[in-house]
Amino acid sequence: MFGLLLSMMVSALAVRSEFRVEPKCLGCRIYECYERLLHCGPMGYFEAYGSKYCRRFNDSEVLSRFSTVGKQFLSCTTECLISFLDKYLKETDIISCEQLEAAAFRSHIQCYLNCDFCSVCKTQKLPLLRSYDIWDFASIIALQQVTYAIISFSFFTNIVENSYCSRINSDVTDKFDL
């Protein structure tokens, strides 16, 4: 019994030195490569969220729903999220799947802001909403992000001012420990 528990704990942790990915791990494939290293499983961040939405938002059919500005936002966000994960996984000594998921979700808001979400949400609400699976927002951390986006970015209105988004951008780091 103790051996089983110990092996489960060890498989849920990874040491920084293990995060060397293969050269073929480019773009959205990086999530699969990280999953092979960390083994968070089908309900973990890499499979259940990261890879799924990276592929979805880079799919030609989904991209066709967005304007040029929307496509730039999606490309920027993809690069930002992957860059964050790469840095996080290389710089963090010991990583659990739970720590990784929390850190990854915290990075979403900053990446959205850095990629001009405030402008995109004014005109691209429908394509954005149509691209998500509603059940993916059932976790507490996802609900917190959605709530913050709706309130802070005036997601369902066109009232968002550039100065308001700039202020939110400077405040978001404190609110989400980024």
N, C-alpha and C positions, 0 to 999 in steps of 0.2 A: 504494500500500500504506500509506504513512504517513498519507495523507489519510483512508483508511478507519479506521485505528486512532484517529486524532485525533477523528473524528466519533463513534466509539463511546464514547470517553472523555467527550466533551462531553455526549452524550445520557445518560450514566450519572450526571451531576452536575447539581445544580440550585442556584441561588442563592436565598437567603432571600426576596428581593423578589418572586420569581415565585409565591410561595405565597399567592395571593389566589384563593379558591374562589368559585364562583357561589353565590348565595343558595339555589338548589335543592339544594345539597350538604348535606343534613341527615341525621342518623342514619347508617345504614349506607352511604348513597350517598356519604359523604365519602371512602370508600376508592377508589371509582371516579374521583372528582374528583382526588384526589391522584395516582392512577395516570396520569391524563391529563397531569398536570404533570411527573411525575418519570420516567415510562416505564420502570418496572422489569420489565415483562413478565409473562407468565402464570405464571412460576415465582417472581416477586418477592413480597414480603410483602403488598402491597395486594391482589393478586388471589388468590394461592395460600393465604393465611391470613386476613388481616384481613377482607376483604369476605366471604369464604366463611363464617367462623365468626360474624361479626356477624349476617349474614342467618340463619344456622342457629339461633343462640341467641335470635333474635327472631321465629322462625317460630311460628305459633300451635300447630301440631302438636307441636313440640318443647317449647314452653312448657307445654303441657298435661301433660307428664310431671312437672313440678316443682311443689312445694308453694309457698305464698305466700312463704316465706323463700327458696326456690330462685329464684323469679321475681325477687325483690328483688335477690338476688345477681347474676343475669344482667343486669338493668337497670343496676345500679350498675357492674358490670364494663364493660359496653358504653360507658357514659358516661366512665368513667375512662380506658379505652384510647384513645378518640377524643380526649379532652381532652389526654392525654399527647402523642399524635401532632401535634395542632394546635399545641401549645406548642413541641414539638421542631422541627417544620418551620419555624415562624416565627422561632425564636431561633437556629437553627444556620446559620452563614454558607454553607458549602458542604456538600452532602449527597450521598453516594453511596448506591446501593441497598443495598450491604452494610452501611454504617454505620446506615442506617435500620432494616434488619432486626434487627441486633444490639440497637439501642436499643429497638425495639418489643418484642422478646422479653424484654428485661430489665424492661420496664415491666409485663409480665404478672403477675409474682409480686407486686410491690407493689400492683397493682390488686386482685388476688385477696385479699390480706391486708386491704387497706383496705375491701373489700366483704364481709368476714366469711366468707371461704372456710373457715376452721376449723370454724365451725358448720355450714355447708352440706355439707361433705364427710362429716360424720358420718351424715347422713340421705339425701343426694342422690347417692350414688356411682353407682348404676346409671343414672339419667338422664344424668349427666355423661358417663360412659364410653360410653353408647350414642350420644352426640351427636358424637363425634370419629371421624375416619378414622384408623386405626392408622398408615397410611403417612405421615401428616403429622408423625409423631414420629421420622422417619428422619434428620432433620438433627441434627448434634451439639448445636446450641444448644437444640433442642426436647428432646432426650434429657436434657440437663443439667437442664432445668427439671422434667421429669417425675421424674427421679431425686430432685431436691431436694424436690419435693412429696411423693413417697412417703415419703422418710426423715423430713423435717422436720415434715410435717403428719400423720404416721401415717395416710396416705390410706386404707389398706386395713384399718384397725382403728378401733375406737371409743374408743381410749385418749386421744385428744387432750383436754387440759385447757385451760381458758381461759387460765390463767397461762402455760402452755407456748406457746400461740399468741401471747400478748402478747410473750413473750421473743423468739420467732422473728420477729415483726413488727419489733421494734427492731433485731434483728441482720441482717435481710435486706438492708438498704441497703448495709451494708459488704460483704457477700458478693457482691453483684451490681452494685456500683458505681452505685447508683441515687441 
